[in-house]
Amino acid sequence: MNRTLDKTRKQIVKKKGPMGTVHEGSRDSRRLRKALARDGRLGKLATSRKKQEQPLVDRAAFFQESIRETGIEMFDAEQFLAAVKSFVHQHDEEMDELRRARRPGRPASMREDTLKVRMATLEKEFQNGFLVPDLASQDNVSALERWDGTWLHLNSLNWVRVTDAGASRPATFPPNKD
């Protein structure tokens, strides 16, 4: 990850010798500090990008697992809608357990609040159009089954938006941040 810092350090060592000979206020030490700061910025950007991409990777992994469990080569409309509903309502059992475990009159736990927000977001997206890999196409189902779990290969899949009424329309991937 410290690619810039390593390259800069290597150039300075090649020019000056061991790193202990660099003066604290010299141009070379400024180059090193600048390279270190750049690597830090790039690391933060990569972390935030991965955090944004992870929900879609998890979503594709869920549907890949459902394909492997069922062994279906192509989903019809009812099976497709049932698979999407199972994803949207995957946290219902855990939420019920947390509610039952909580004593009367006590505030909700942090985990319960997080699940509430996540469930509300999934429900709203499902009403407006839930982004999923197209499971109604046999080629896409086989491609999803062979998917290696990385963000890089998700754009090779066809994606659709499915509403709670069962309507589906083609969608672009990655989704636009409107």
Summary of the structure (lengths in Angstrom):
residues: 178
radius of gyration: 24.0
end to end distance: 31.1
largest distance: 71.1
contacts: 440
relative contact order: 0.11
helix: 64%
strand: 7%
